[in-house]
Amino acid sequence: MSSFAEGLTSPEIEIAEGGAIVDSKTRFADLKAMLDSSKDSLKMDAMKRIINLVAKGRDVSELFAAVVKNVAAKNLELKKLVYVYLVRYAEEQQDLALLSISTFQRALKDPNQLIRASALRVLSSIRVPMIAPIMLLAIRESVRDMSAYVRKVAAHAIPKLYALEEGLQGELIECIDYLLGDKRTLVLGSAVYAFEETCPDRIDLLHTHYRSLCRALADVDEWGQVVMIGLLTRYARSQFVAPSVEVDPDLALLLSSCRPLLQSRNCAVVMAVAQLFYHCAPAAQVSVISKALVRLLRGPREVQSVVLVNIATICSTNPNMFEPFLKSFFIRASEPTHIKLLKLQVLTSLVSETNVQLVLRELQTYVGMGELADAAVDAIGQCALRVGTVADSCLSGLVALIASQNENVVSAAVVVLKRLLHSDAPLPLLTRVLRLIDSVKAPQARACVLWLIATHVDKVQTLAPDLLRIMAKNFAHENAMVKMQTMNLAVKLWLTNPSDCQLLVQYVMQLARFDQSYDVRDRCRLIRNLLFGGSNKLTAFANDIFMTQKPSPTLHNSYKEREQFQLGTLSHYLNQRCARYRDLPQFPEVAPDPSVRRSTSDSIGRFLQDTPANNENIAYSEEEEEEEEEEEAEEEEEGKEVESNGKGEPIKAQPASVSEKQSGNLDLLLDLNFDPVSTTSVYNTASGRYVETAYRTLLNESDWLLGIGMQMRFARSPSTLSSSMCSIELRITNSLETPSPSLQLIPKDVEGIRTSGALQLGVVGAKGELLERVSIDFGDSRRTSEWILNADKSDFKTITIDAPMGEQIEPISMDEQQFDGAIARLSGMNEHSAQVGTVIVPQRLYAIANCTAVNGSSNKFCAQTLSKKKLVLIVIDKNRVHVHCENLVLGSLLCDLIVKSFTEV
């Protein structure tokens, strides 16, 4: 029997939900058996039950070993459930999770985006420093994943890795910089979150992304909007001068982008926009937040509390902003006490000459509320101090409250009367207050009665000694503050009427000398030395010290102190600095250089806004964006890739313009890229062997009435912006005898094409010319880049720039051994060969293709593509050419180009 009792108390025994006693060793035996089964249906049932238990908060961590074995299951739905479980328990079962690292790494290459994202989640949940390099590689690949959902998960994994290994901050910042330029709003909110958690002080990273972040605010998810607005608030405070009449255009862009969000259904978003306008907007625009904040007062109690604290802070410096909404702050009986007190604080802040009567009538009603009575009385006193015209009526009302049966009301009325009667108090009122000393029990109220009588002791010389006698009887049992005021009254009676009160004052001082409170004893010692110390030089000045008239107390708003904290933060709400709080920067006296915020798309956007035909490309639909994000979480994007330049900036994909030029089948195939994105080359670039000197005409001078012409040539030199861009030299000429208008060259948005951005060409002199360079990333394809040559926005011409395959490669350094090894890998479908009618001369080959000879060879040539850094190897065998290329379509086109060029020659 004893053994049975011991079994009941064993930790291995627990009571199941149905009341049965279950052994924990066998309670999951059926689930483990189902997970070990060869049937997917049984495994699915087991995983559904397990996830159900997880959702209920049950601990199922002991099933980790059985679940993790199914991570490589072929059933997609089963694999999803397994990863849901692993994300939950990977941090707790790190040792077992480490055994499956290789499986998670393979899952990062899975065709399904949900599996890739789940694998990355599990990896980032394993808090073991030794796998930090593996996590870094996974994040680097995932931030360039073609699925926006995977990129979003990668952004969330960055702070986890940073918390695990802070030494990787530099590498993670590169990933964050890349994600901040993502074209999908699904990713941007998470990217900004990663920035805030990893490198919040690297404001310089935001310069090139600032405008795109502002424009994307409306489409980001709600919690992403909160984080982005908080970040942009700090950016605005550090990069713009304090706004006055003239507002910086970039600050105006931020404010105009955020203003519609005041209508958001999410309270946090509205609060974030409100604090942005309060801290960054010019005074004339701050008032727009008042209506939105008042709307939030219809929300839950928690929201009301936060909003009212923020409104009270705003009203402490700018009460006129909420005066039109005065009735919104009237108190309802059903509201909790803390909400009532906050509304009362706001009401007293909003009182003015025009509304004081309305507020006072409302406050008189609140006096009848038990828990609000003393606060309402105090508010009446504040109204009297704020608006002098109603001071007399407030005083009459407070005097009437003295006769109240509610002790709290009487105590509050006495305290308020003390403030109002500081400088001038009529004798009847002083007499009435003095008689309250027996009925008032609150220490603060009793102290106020004593203070009032002591302050105006000259008016009540006959009654004051009686009050001191009453207090002396019960001196030992009074509160410390009451004892202090009793001694204060005794001193003033000693100075004004020493003959009648000498013994009484000495008796009070003797009681205070042996009091338990050291504050009372210290005050007594000071007074005795001043009054009774005959040799003390200060005794002669005792009358000046104690009887000098004190200034009236000033009205103090406690919420004004909260201005040191940013609105909407926990530190502001609690009025104390909390962990991880960052001070809001002060506006700089001189604004930093605004040109750092210039991005490629800015000039394009300004021009396209003036073009009615392109308005549809700029407008967005919230419903369409939401549908796109939902589709992202369910299926793969098809035929889209995110590319990057040398700075890690993403290509902003725009709607592709319809080209009038007919393309062949190979051209269509060339636009498809089945390789993973990579812009890193393992080979060093070499100098070109040939540079074209002749220019090709893009715009004939006779085709434009302005007499402006344009020619181009390929510079075959590295672009200063990105190693993946082709550098092109433009020559702009003016054939007229008069200077040209101011010219501007703006690239059109074409999918898959990146450019160096708009150019301000300026004025071309009479019969003059101008040389400029642009950089274009053609994406290793035959896409064309279209540009708008604009003349003072009054007239424009469209310029089309294309690059043959030979100009989309760059020479690299390679020895013959490396060349032969690469040739062996690039055989079969990657090899293209053709017969040429003449002998191929290397110098003529250099003019066609930007390549160089392999070290130690005269018939082998090497290069790599500019955009994707794919190898291009050329072998000349007498009158036959062989082209080996990782991009088989590009290799075929390059081979055809070489054959065609030699045939024409």
C-alpha positions, -999 to +999 in steps of 0.1 A: +000+000+000+029+023+008+044+017-026+012+026-042+011+059-023+047+066-033+037+060-069+010+086-067+034+113-056+061+104-081+069+131-107+065+104-134+028+103-126+003+130-135-034+135-136-048+136-171-076+160-182-102+133-178-091+126-142-072+094-150-037+087-137-013+087-165+024+077-165+044+104-183+067+077-198+038+062-217+015+091-222+030+100-256+038+064-266+010+063-292+022+096-307+058+082-309+046+050-325+026+070-351+056+092-359+077+061-364+052+047-388+059+044-425+024+058-433+022+096-439-014+096-428-005+084-394+023+109-391+000+137-402-025+127-375+002+126-349+016+160-359-018+176-359-024+163-323+010+175-312+005+210-327-029+211-310-012+204-277+014+231-283-014+256-290-030+247-257+003+254-239+011+217-231+047+207-228+055+182-256+092+188-257+100+151-250+087+143-285+114+163-301+136+133-310+106+116-326+095+147-345+129+158-358+133+124-376+105+135-399+121+168-409+132+152-442+097+139-450+086+141-486+051+150-477+050+188-479+021+193-454+038+170-429+071+189-433+053+222-426+039+208-393+073+194-383+089+228-388+062+245-368+070+222-339+108+226-343+106+264-343+088+262-309+113+237-293+146+242-311+159+266-285+151+242-256+164+210-273+196+225-288+216+193-287+191+173-307+185+202-330+223+204-338+222+168-350+198+179-378+218+210-389+226+194-423+189+187-429+180+223-422+207+235-445+194+213-473+159+226-466+172+261-473+174+250-510+138+235-510+116+246-539+088+256-515+093+290-499+075+280-467+100+252-461+129+275-468+116+301-444+108+275-417+143+260-420+158+294-414+135+300-384+147+268-369+183+276-375+180+310-359+163+294-329+193+273-321+212+295-296+246+279-300+275+302-308+294+275-328+268+275-356+268+313-360+289+311-393+263+286-406+235+310-397+253+339-413+257+320-446+220+310-445+209+346-439+232+359-467+215+335-491+180+341-478+181+379-481+186+374-518+159+347-521+134+354-548+105+349-523+097+380-503+084+358-475+118+342-471+135+376-472+111+387-444+121+357-423+157+364-430+153+399-416+138+386-384+167+361-381+193+389-382+187+403-347+187+367-333+222+361-348+234+395-336+223+386-300+241+353-303+274+367-318+278+405-318+311+402-336+292+396-368+276+430-368+295+442-399+284+413-420+248+416-408+248+453-416+255+445-452+224+422-452+203+449-436+214+475-461+204+451-489+170+445-473+163+482-467+162+486-505+138+457-511+110+464-535+084+445-516+067+462-487+063+428-471+100+428-463+106+465-455+090+465-420+111+435-409+142+451-424+137+482-404+131+461-373+164+443-379+181+477-383+167+489-350+178+458-331+212+455-347+226+489-356+202+517-345+229+543-346+240+537-382+218+565-395+241+568-425+227+536-439+193+552-443+203+581-465+198+563-499+167+544-486+150+574-469+127+585-497+117+549-507+109+541-471+087+572-469+068+563-500+064+527-489+049+536-455+013+533-466+018+497-479+038+482-450+020+461-425+008+479-394+035+468-369+061+475-396+047+510-399+052+516-361+088+506-363+095+525-395+079+557-382+099+555-350+131+551-369+122+579-394+114+602-364+149+598-351+163+603-386+143+635-391+155+649-358+191+643-367+191+653-404+168+683-406+168+717-389+139+726-367+110+733-390+097+768-393+078+785-421+099+767-448+100+729-444+127+708-460+112+689-490+124+655-476+108+663-442+076+673-460+077+640-479+078+621-446+050+642-431+028+639-461+034+601-463+025+596-426-005+619-425-030+595-440-020+569-414-038+590-388-069+572-401-053+538-394-074+512-375-043+504-355-039+525-324-001+521-323+002+534-358-019+565-350+002+571-318+034+567-338+023+593-364+012+616-336+046+616-319+062+621-353+042+653-359+047+665-324+085+661-324+092+669-361+064+689-378+062+727-379+038+742-353+011+749-379+008+712-388+009+697-353-028+703-347-038+677-372-031+650-347-057+662-321-087+647-339-070+613-344-059+611-307-094+619-295-107+592-318-085+567-299-103+575-266-132+553-279-108+523-277-100+499-249-091+512-214-054+504-219-053+525-250-072+553-234-047+554-205-017+557-229-034+583-251-045+604-222-010+605-208+003+617-241-025+643-245-018+656-210+018+661-219+009+679-251-017+701-233+010+711-208+027+732-235+000+735-262-035+734-246-053+752-275-048+721-297-075+701-279-098+729-268-123+721-296-127+686-282-133+697-246-164+676-241-145+644-252-127+646-219-158+647-197-159+618-173-182+589-175-193+571-143-184+537-158-147+546-164-120+533-141-105+557-116-071+562-133-089+572-166-110+596-147-080+612-130-062+616-164-093+632-180-095+655-150-059+665-156-066+673-192-097+692-184-078+715-160-052+720-187-078+731-212-096+756-190-097+792-204-118+823-202-142+810-228-149+776-213-142+780-176-179+781-166-186+749-185-157+732-168-166+744-133-202+731-137-187+697-147-163+697-118-191+704-093-207+672-105-175+653-100-173+664-064-202+641-056-182+611-069-166+594-039-132+584-054-130+616-075-141+641-049-107+653-036-093+654-072-123+674-084-118+700-055-082+703-064-092+709-101-115+737-090-086+753-073-064+750-104-092+767-124-092+796-100-055+800-103-055+797-141-085+821-147-084+849-122-119+861-131-135+831-115-113+831-084-140+846-062-167+822-073-144+792-068-135+805-034-172+806-024-177+771-037-148+758-017-160+775+015-193+758+010-175+725+007-160+729+041-194+721+056-195+688+037-200+655+056-173+639+034-140+642+052-120+637+020-139+667+004-132+689+034-095+680+035-091+687-002-110+720+002-087+731+030-056+722+010-069+742-020-079+771+002-044+773+015-031+779-021-058+805-029-056+824+004-019+826+005-016+863+002-050+876+012-075+859+035-106+875+051-110+871+089-144+854+088-129+827+065-099+822+087-121+818+117-142+792+099-111+773+088-096+774+123-127+758+138-122+728+114-091+716+134-112+693+155-132+677+126-105+674+100-084+643+105-062+641+074-027+652+083-022+673+052-055+692+058-046+698+095-012+710+084-028+734+059-051+748+086-021+755+109-001+770+080-030+794+071-034+806+107+004+810+111+007+829+078-021+853+088-014+853+126-016+890+128-053+888+118-062+862+144-041+871+174-068+862+199-076+828+183-042+816+174-030+809+210-061+787+215-053+768+183-017+763+196-031+751+230-053+725+212-024+712+192-001+710+222-025+687+240-022+660+213+013+670+199+029+636+205+003+618+185+002+641+155+018+634+121+053+648+115+041+674+090+015+686+115+042+689+142+063+710+118+034+734+112+026+735+150+062+746+157+059+772+129+028+786+145+045+786+179+075+806+165+052+833+150+032+836+182+065+840+201+076+868+178+042+886+177+029+880+212+056+866+235+041+878+268+009+857+264+024+826+248+058+822+263+051+792+285+030+775+258+057+779+232+084+766+255+062+736+263+057+728+226+094+731+220+101+708+249+078+682+234+095+685+200+129+683+216+123+646+225+101+637+196+107+603+178+111+620+144+146+633+138+132+659+114+111+673+142+140+673+166+163+690+141+138+717+134+133+722+172+171+725+177+172+752+150+143+772+164+156+770+200+190+783+190+174+812+170+148+822+196+163+813+230+201+814+222+210+848+237+246+848+223+235+838+188+239+866+164+210+854+143+186+859+171+183+896+161+172+886+127+146+860+138+117+883+129+131+888+094+136+851+089+102+838+101+078+867+094+089+877+059+060+874+034+065+844+011+056+845-026+024+829-038+029+793-050+031+788-087+010+764-107+030+733-115+020+708-141+036+674-134+031+663-170+055+689-182+083+669-168+075+641-192+086+662-222+121+649-217+109+616-231+096+607-265+059+605-268+044+571-270+074+553-253+072+533-221+096+558-204+072+586-212+042+567-198+060+558-166+079+591-164+112+573-158+140+561-180+135+525-189+160+500-203+169+504-240+153+538-242+171+561-267+169+598-263+155+617-293+182+637-310+181+675-310+176+693-343+209+703-357+217+740-361+229+734-397+213+708-418+236+680-432+241+677-469+207+667-484+223+652-515+231+621-496+194+611-498+194+613-536+185+579-551+182+567-587+144+566-587+139+601-573+144+621-605+125+595-625+096+598-601+095+636-604+094+634-642+069+606-644+045+626-621+043+652-648+035+625-674-002+616-674+004+583-692+025+570-663+002+579-634-011+544-633+024+531-626+028+554-596-006+549-580-011+519-557-040+500-544-040+488-508-063+458-517-039+447-545-009+449-521-027+428-495-036+402-521+000+401-533+013+396-498-011+367-492-001+351-524+035+354-513+029+333-483+013+305-503+032+301-536+065+309-552+071+340-573+078+330-608+104+345-630+115+372-606+148+376-590+163+403-567+197+415-580+222+436-562+249+460-571+282+463-555+268+484-527+242+458-518+214+480-530+185+461-545+171+466-580+137+482-578+115+462-601+091+484-621+065+475-647+083+467-679+076+490-709+064+474-741+092+473-766+084+478-803+114+458-813+106+421-821+127+396-803+137+361-814+134+330-794+169+332-780+162+368-768+132+355-749+152+327-734+180+351-724+157+370-701+152+339-680+179+332-655+179+298-638+211+304-618+212+316-582+220+353-578+257+360-574+277+392-581+309+381-565+337+370-587+366+347-577+388+362-605+405+395-607+395+418-635+421+427-661+425+458-683+409+458-717+429+452-749+407+475-771+388+507-766+364+519-792+370+555-803+341+560-827+308+571-814+274+556-824+245+580-830+216+578-805+199+611-815+205+630-847+207+668-844+183+672-873+156+652-855+150+678-828+142+714-833+165+723-805+195+711-825+206+687-798+223+654-808+236+625-788+262+599-795+276+571-774+305+547-771+314+519-746+342+531-724+352+495-714+363+508-680+349+498-645+318+517-634+323+539-603+289+528-590+289+490-594+311+463-608+280+449-625+273+480-646+285+488-681+301+522-684+290+543-714+303+576-725+277+601-740+285+630-761+258+657-763+262+683-791+244+715-800+243+724-837+226+758-832+242+792-828+224+797-795+229+779-761+205+751-755+179+750-727+188+732-695+189+695-702+181+666-680+186+629-688+163+606-669+161+568-671+128+551-676+119+522-653+125+489-671+123+456-653+157+440-648+176+472-658+195+492-632+211+526-640+232+552-624+202+575-622+192+609-636+218+634-649+215+671-647+233+680-680+227+717-678+232+741-707+252+731-739+268+762-754+264+773-790+281+749-813+294+732-782+294+697-769+292+680-735+307+646-723+289+626-696+290+590-684+262+567-674+263+532-660+237+505-669+233+470-657+217+451-686+215+419-666+235+398-691+206+401-715+196+419-747+173+443-728+174+479-738+175+509-715+153+538-724+161+574-713+142+607-715+163+637-727+142+665-712+146+702-721+132+724-692+102+699-691+089+716-722+101+691-748+117+657-746+131+629-767+133+592-759+168+576-762+173+539-765+206+523-754+214+487-759+246+467-755+258+438-777+269+407-758+306+415-764+302+447-743+285+429-714+316+410-705+349+421-689+384+406-691+397+386-662+431+373-652+435+335-656+464+311-662+462+282-686+457+256-658+427+275-645+414+279-680+416+242-688+399+233-655+371+257-663+367+244-699+363+209-685+334+220-664+318+241-691+313+214-718+283+199-733+254+224-734+276+252-722+298+249-753+290+267-786+312+265-817+309+277-853+329+279-885+343+313-896+352+319-932+385+338-924+413+334-899+404+350-866+429+376-855+430+383-818+431+421-822+398+419-842+383+396-816+391+422-789+370+448-808+340+424-808+343+410-773+358+427-742+381+398-733+418+391-729+442+363-737+450+337-711+484+340-696+508+319-716+484+313-745+477+329-779+444+312-788+426+311-755+406+341-742+387+346-710+362+370-696+332+371-673+298+386-676+294+420-660+261+415-641+262+379-629+300+373-631+295+341-652+326+327-669+330+333-707+358+313-723+368+316-760+390+292-779+402+300-815+411+269-836+423+284-870+390+294-886+367+279-859+356+296-827+344+278-795+326+298-768+321+282-733+297+300-710+278+292-678+249+312-693+242+290-723+219+315-740+245+343-737+272+320-750+251+311-780+245+348-788+281+358-783+292+330-806+268+341-833+280+377-829+316+367-834+308+347-865+286+374-879+312+401-873+341+382-890+318+372-919+308+408-926+344+419-925 
